[in-house]
């Protein structure tokens, strides 16, 4: 995934640099890893985006863990790393199989319903949306042995407190969860195959209508949806939220209302296609704004690449910002520190990290401070709007004594006023692995 010398990434990145970030769709929204099966949750005014994770060398599904990203502006995302793996389930032997999941909150606890592919659906619980998650029951919550349908759980708690879990490929099923959220009453109800339904259901209620969005018939998959007046159906398939397109293969919806707008998340191969043109199961999560008609039906959304998500609020640079917060960082990677924090790594000469819509205010920034570890030293150029835009400061990074020896360092800043996209451009004569980066802040 660390390809910088092919023509295609250069052209796409140049679109950002030359056309201006405001003209460009941010597709996909995460570039430091391949992500799949988006499961967004709004909690405490923040979007918690849980995802699956396709390994960098995957050909077919190679998925060991689930990741978490957060945002409050829908364009800059902070990486919180792995929140659970297949090994979090003590009854799971094989590592591969961390397929689609969803996290829901009830009474201050967070329940994560996970496809443990080949062993049905498991449930994890945590006191925090960031984890750690633990298995409270020591066995699958649902597993109809002998059939492969038990994947892709989605959970919704209705206004009367009754929680439902739907799932299935190609048949759709549901159970009524008990109030403890880790058991269910009554049997498994098989709904069967809805017209155009394939997998990846996403169940929710809005303005008295029940919705079931889903990945529509494979392949390529679009995003279809059905509506009902009852949480248990019957389901009336209404059509597409996003039509299938040959430009990608699979899809998988996750839908939220956030700060007055509705968003549909899905997945595609667009990050993979920046590097190679052949299909692999290396997918990436994207997002688009979605609109309802007055009767509750959903307007079709163009393909992710053809839409632009507006930033909801400007980004405040006058606080500690985790370096793994970015709108764009293709070529960079993230990893976990011993103390549990995340840092940006695989920083090579010419790489850049973009934070969108940063508000430096009328007075402007005077100084830039960053916590960095570097073996040999390098430089971080601070540009406005694009990598070719005004240079407002250069942080000369001296060798810190090793790639895990972090030190705070700072430089002067001049000319950073008002709202701009912020581009950190990395320079270093050693070429590769210039530095690891923990956090930064302007003053
Ligand atoms: O990511 C693995 C599987 O692929 C998911 O569980 C399905 O929904 C499909 O996206």
Boltz pocket constraint, residues with backbone or C-beta under 6 A from the ligand:
constraints:
  - pocket:
      binder: B
      contacts: [[A, 36], [A, 37], [A, 52], [A, 61], [A, 98], [A, 99], [A, 100], [A, 115], [A, 151], [A, 152], [A, 199], [A, 200], [A, 215], [A, 250], [A, 251], [A, 252]]
      max_distance: 6.0
